[in-house]
Amino acid sequence: MYRILVDAEKCTGCRVCEAVCSTRILDNKGFNRKMAAIRVLFRGELEEDIRPVLCRQCRRPLCAENCPTESISRGGDGIVRISRNSCIGCGNCAEACPFGAVILHPDLDFPSKCDLCEGDPLCVKYCVAGALRLVHENAVGVE
């Protein structure tokens, strides 16, 4: 299985990852970083603690377990995806994710989460600091 590893020490907070991700979500019709499936959070008194947050492709995805329409599933390639066709936008998935990686945005009629850009993540490709890396390994488990 594939997932994106984050090296928070390398992240500069430039938010290029959010821009390229949101461009893909908006079908290349502009960008809005608040719609990105990756978010860069700034914490601390001086906002010195920078943390990119995105789907961890969990071994046991709680978002999928809590979806009443079974719109979230893992594909044969190991990527956990949300089906826009059957999703009713109830938000159970966002509430269930312990990492805050499922995003509900008022301008989208479906939740958004990282699907690894179908195996070729743009955020990894465009991260000039090298803070994001696509790796093949066992998925993170949520026990």
C-alpha positions, 0 to 999 in steps of 0.5 A: 500500500502507498501513503504519504509520509510527512516530515514536519521538520522540513515543511516551510509552510509555503502551502504549495501542496494546498494550491496544487491539490485544490486545483485538481479537486476543482478540475483545473478551474482555479484553486482555493486552498480551503478545498484542498485534501491536504491542509497545512496547520500552524500552531504555537504562539508564534505559529512555529509548529507547522504540520501538514495534515492529510489522509493516512490511508488507514489499515482500518479506515474509520471514515469508511466504517461510519459511512451509511451509504458505503461510499468510502472504500479501498480500491485494489491499489490500496487507496481509500476513496470516496465515491461522489456518486453515492455520497450523501454528504452527511459528514459521518466520515469527517467526524469519524476520522481521528486525524481530521483528514476528511474535509467538509467544505460548504462549496462542495457537495461531497467530503474531500480526502486525499486519494493520492491523486490516483497514485501520483500525488501532486503535493509530493511532486511540487513540495520543494522542501521535500517534506512530503514523500510517497512511500510503499508500506503497510498502512497506518492502523487505527486500533 
